[in-house]
Amino acid sequence: MTPAQRPLPDWWEAAQTLVEGCCTLPVGERVRWLEQLCLGLGDQLYPAFLRVLCLVGEQGEALAQQAVASTLTQALASGRLPSGRQTAWGAAAGAATRQQGPIEFLCAWYLHPGHNDSLSANGFDQAARALLGLMAHDPQAHTLYRARLAAAAADPLEGAWSRRDRAALDALVQAWRPGVAAAVPVDAFLQAARQGFPSAPGAAASPAWAGPGWTPGLR
């Protein structure tokens, strides 16, 4: 049984397992190990994988963050980034789905609260800062992921995003420059997203990984 499947998940143990794999396995085996880790969780528990990445990004030591970011770079470069399945924009629940990487998954979770448990603006802010901050520990990870998001924002035919969604993604991409604090692109995304909502979505909801002891700061 994985830590994420326990009634009271040990997030620190899960984060330590992730870090150890990214630090100690031979470089050529790290992406495959990361893939197997996510396959073991399955689509329903993909948010648990995000939770662990956020914990490393928010509270991990610099060397641990660099090791995880470097592994994500390898996954991005090889087209093997662990992803979760979400219902596509405009589709009935389960009718059409898309595989999305950690940042896209988090953005879609916030933008489409009807397709998953709602994610509050505060929850998105905390998690997105942690993920973008983690990517910043490897310049190539930042470059590759920014290009990935830019491609999604520029493609009106892909089907996973509405025009409003793509505008929010583009705002994030334009603000996510090298050396810029993660709060800047996250704020840009939230401001652009709010322009398409009568009110902020998921205002009072907590992420699906929430449990006893949960706070919005992911501690």
C-alpha atoms as one frame of an Amber mdcrd trajectory, in Angstrom:
protein
   0.000   0.000   0.000   1.407   3.412  -0.976   1.452   6.322   1.506  -1.252
   8.095  -0.516  -3.638   5.143  -0.059  -3.546   5.090   3.726  -6.444   6.562
   5.735  -4.009   9.142   7.140  -1.354   9.608   4.437   2.227  10.127   5.584
   3.086  12.899   3.148   6.576  13.335   4.542   7.344   9.657   3.950   5.980
   9.903   0.413   8.057  13.024  -0.267  11.161  11.328   1.134  10.559   8.319
  -1.110  10.281  10.612  -4.126  13.458  12.477  -3.224  15.441   9.303  -2.545
  14.469   7.839  -5.898  15.441  11.013  -7.739  18.743  11.255  -5.864  19.971
   7.673  -5.655  18.740   5.808  -8.727  20.928   5.794 -11.847  20.018   8.740
 -14.038  18.659   6.509 -16.791  16.217   4.795 -14.422  14.703   7.797 -12.660
  11.999   8.658 -15.212  10.875   5.039 -15.470  10.674   4.854 -11.679   8.648
   8.073 -11.588   6.271   6.646 -14.199   5.774   3.487 -12.172   5.124   5.521
  -9.045   2.301   7.409 -10.758   0.894   4.302 -12.433   0.685   2.708  -9.005
  -1.396   5.621  -7.758  -3.727   5.665 -10.774  -5.782   8.542 -12.158  -7.984
   8.904  -9.087  -4.977   9.498  -6.850  -2.949  11.661  -9.236  -3.662  14.666
  -6.948  -1.689  12.803  -4.281   1.333  12.893  -6.592   0.830  16.642  -6.959
   0.625  16.934  -3.177   4.005  15.264  -2.813   5.586  17.449  -5.509   4.206
  20.516  -3.732   5.653  19.396  -0.421   9.098  19.006  -1.988   8.752  22.339
  -3.785   7.640  24.171  -0.665   9.723  22.599   2.093  12.402  20.397   0.535
  16.108  21.130   0.821  17.735  22.733  -2.208  19.563  19.556  -3.274  16.344
  17.533  -3.016  14.448  20.114  -5.056  17.163  20.131  -7.707  17.124  16.333
  -7.958  13.352  16.181  -8.397  13.340  19.087 -10.870  16.135  17.424 -12.861
  14.126  14.191 -13.059  11.093  16.130 -14.258  13.328  17.725 -16.912  14.300
  14.285 -18.180  10.638  13.290 -18.247   9.678  16.449 -20.149  12.494  16.061
 -22.674  11.550  12.436 -23.378   7.775  13.044 -23.537   7.216  10.870 -20.453
   6.054  13.415 -17.893   3.689  11.680 -15.409   0.190  12.931 -16.078  -3.334
  12.626 -14.751  -6.570  12.172 -16.671  -9.209  14.896 -16.590 -12.480  15.436
 -18.430 -11.943  17.757 -21.396 -13.489  21.222 -21.400 -17.108  21.203 -22.564
 -17.478  17.397 -22.329 -19.880  15.539 -20.088 -18.212  13.825 -17.159 -16.107
  10.960 -18.497 -17.192  11.515 -22.122 -13.826  12.846 -23.296 -10.632  13.044
 -21.301  -7.142  14.464 -21.635  -3.870  13.494 -20.012  -2.332  16.535 -18.322
   0.943  17.137 -16.530   1.168  18.551 -12.997   0.803  22.266 -13.794  -1.878
  21.849 -16.472  -3.780  19.458 -14.209  -3.729  21.992 -11.393  -4.860  24.807
 -13.714  -7.718  22.724 -15.132  -8.735  21.633 -11.636  -9.176  25.259 -10.651
 -10.812  26.362 -13.910 -13.233  23.416 -14.162 -14.498  22.783 -10.617 -17.358
  20.629 -11.881 -15.001  17.962 -13.222 -13.169  17.223  -9.973 -13.442  18.226
  -6.352 -13.315  22.023  -6.353  -9.988  23.736  -5.780 -10.144  27.106  -4.044
  -8.193  30.115  -5.272  -6.105  29.936  -2.110  -5.430  26.241  -2.615  -4.424
  26.833  -6.230  -2.200  29.750  -5.238  -0.290  27.711  -2.667   0.082  24.617
  -4.840   0.974  26.476  -8.038   3.647  28.520  -6.278   5.176  25.308  -4.943
   5.149  23.593  -8.356   6.523  26.559 -10.287   9.114  27.136  -7.584  10.184
  23.498  -7.860  10.595  23.782 -11.641  12.756  26.863 -11.158  15.458  24.698
  -9.562  16.349  23.383 -13.028  16.574  26.029 -15.785  15.819  23.474 -18.493
  12.715  22.291 -16.629  11.476  25.865 -16.566  12.221  26.348 -20.272  10.592
  23.088 -21.375   7.518  23.442 -19.223   6.983  27.059 -20.199   7.108  26.017
 -23.864   4.651  23.198 -23.131   2.160  25.612 -21.576   2.671  28.155 -24.360
   1.813  25.498 -26.942  -1.383  24.604 -25.071  -2.366  28.260 -24.800  -1.800
  28.839 -28.511  -3.705  25.791 -29.807  -7.443  26.437 -30.260  -8.001  22.971
 -31.776  -6.535  20.771 -29.047  -9.870  20.604 -27.228  -8.770  20.525 -23.604
  -9.087  24.285 -23.051 -11.691  26.952 -23.724 -10.737  30.399 -25.030 -10.949
  31.728 -21.461  -8.718  28.898 -20.230  -6.113  29.576 -22.896  -6.081  33.270
 -22.005  -5.328  32.373 -18.382  -2.598  29.931 -19.432  -1.078  32.569 -21.701
  -1.050  35.070 -18.826   0.861  32.546 -16.728   3.331  31.849 -19.538   4.013
  35.521 -20.251   4.676  36.252 -16.574   6.728  33.103 -15.891  10.136  34.483
 -16.816  13.488  33.176 -15.567  14.314  34.573 -12.147  10.783  35.839 -11.480
   9.190  34.791  -8.186   6.551  32.076  -8.620   3.912  34.363  -7.116   4.060
  36.634 -10.203   2.863  34.114 -12.850   0.414  32.550 -10.386  -1.162  35.937
  -9.701  -1.290  36.666 -13.443  -3.118  33.381 -14.057  -5.628  33.999 -11.276
  -6.368  37.539 -12.448  -6.929  36.377 -16.025  -9.064  33.446 -14.870 -11.264
  35.663 -12.699 -12.186  37.748 -15.724 -14.071  34.741 -17.053 -15.923  33.906
 -13.841 -18.867  35.747 -12.242 -17.073  34.949  -8.991 -13.973  32.968  -8.174
 -14.607  29.213  -8.554 -14.312  26.861  -5.602 -14.127  29.732  -3.152 -14.801
  27.656  -0.064 -13.547  24.266  -1.195 -10.448  22.325  -0.210  -8.268  20.161
  -2.473  -9.070  16.456  -2.764  -5.911  15.533  -0.863  -7.132  17.448   2.210
  -7.293  15.489   5.420  -6.772  15.850   9.164  -4.193  18.512   9.822  -4.563
  20.049   6.353  -4.028  23.761   5.937  -3.923  25.793   2.709  -0.174  26.187
   3.159   0.287  22.453   2.326   1.805  21.699   5.717
